[in-house]
Amino acid sequence: MKYSIVIPTYNHCEKYLKPCVDSIIKYTDMNDVELIIVANGCTDNTKAYLEYLKTAIPNFRWAWSDKPLGFATAVNAGLNI
């Protein structure tokens, strides 16, 4: 693995998260990348999308928190993964 991309997210799965991940997949050699998404306090369809990504992207990891963590804590959680 050459690179890790950490994405913290809080709701807005359709508007922001999916286009972001689609762009990464389109323009990145996923063999060199580990994609880490940290969902914190999401109440939309983010969890279902993360479950889908687990089967679609080989080097995918994710963390889930039921309560909002804030940007810095979510990024740090991703870095710890």
C-alpha positions as CSV (number, residue, x, y, z in Angstrom):
1,M,0.0,0.0,0.0
2,K,1.4,3.3,-1.0
3,Y,-1.3,5.7,0.1
4,S,-4.1,5.9,2.6
5,I,-7.1,8.2,1.9
6,V,-9.0,9.1,5.1
7,I,-12.5,10.6,4.6
8,P,-14.5,11.7,7.6
9,T,-18.2,12.0,6.9
10,Y,-21.3,13.3,8.6
11,N,-24.5,12.6,6.6
12,H,-24.9,13.9,3.0
13,C,-24.0,10.5,1.6
14,E,-25.7,11.2,-1.8
15,K,-24.6,14.8,-2.1
16,Y,-20.9,14.5,-1.0
17,L,-19.6,11.1,0.0
18,K,-20.7,9.1,-3.1
19,P,-19.3,11.7,-5.6
20,C,-16.1,11.9,-3.7
21,V,-15.6,8.1,-3.6
22,D,-16.7,7.8,-7.3
23,S,-14.0,10.3,-8.2
24,I,-11.3,8.5,-6.2
25,I,-12.2,5.2,-7.9
26,K,-12.3,6.8,-11.4
27,Y,-8.9,8.7,-11.1
28,T,-6.9,6.5,-8.8
29,D,-5.1,3.2,-9.1
30,M,-6.9,1.4,-6.3
31,N,-4.2,-1.2,-6.0
32,D,-1.9,1.5,-4.5
33,V,-4.6,3.0,-2.2
34,E,-6.3,2.1,1.0
35,L,-9.6,4.0,1.4
36,I,-10.7,4.7,5.0
37,I,-14.1,6.3,5.7
38,V,-15.0,7.4,9.2
39,A,-18.8,7.9,9.6
40,N,-19.6,9.8,12.7
41,G,-23.2,10.4,13.8
42,C,-24.7,9.7,10.3
43,T,-28.5,9.2,10.2
44,D,-28.9,8.9,6.4
45,N,-28.1,5.9,4.2
46,T,-24.3,6.1,4.8
47,K,-24.1,2.8,6.6
48,A,-25.7,0.9,3.7
49,Y,-23.3,2.6,1.3
50,L,-20.3,1.6,3.4
51,E,-21.5,-2.0,3.5
52,Y,-21.7,-1.9,-0.3
53,L,-18.2,-0.4,-0.6
54,K,-16.8,-3.2,1.6
55,T,-17.7,-5.6,-1.2
56,A,-16.7,-3.3,-4.1
57,I,-13.3,-2.0,-3.1
58,P,-10.6,-4.4,-2.1
59,N,-8.6,-2.1,0.2
60,F,-11.5,-0.5,2.0
61,R,-11.9,0.0,5.7
62,W,-14.4,2.0,7.7
63,A,-15.3,3.0,11.2
64,W,-18.7,3.9,12.6
65,S,-19.7,6.1,15.5
66,D,-23.3,6.6,16.5
67,K,-22.6,10.1,17.8
68,P,-20.9,13.0,16.0
69,L,-17.2,13.1,16.7
70,G,-16.2,16.2,15.0
71,F,-13.7,16.6,12.1
72,A,-10.4,16.2,14.0
73,T,-11.5,13.2,16.1
74,A,-13.0,11.5,13.0
75,V,-9.7,12.0,11.1
76,N,-7.6,10.8,14.0
77,A,-9.8,7.7,14.2
78,G,-9.2,7.0,10.5
79,L,-5.5,7.5,11.0
80,N,-5.5,5.0,13.8
81,I,-7.1,2.4,11.5
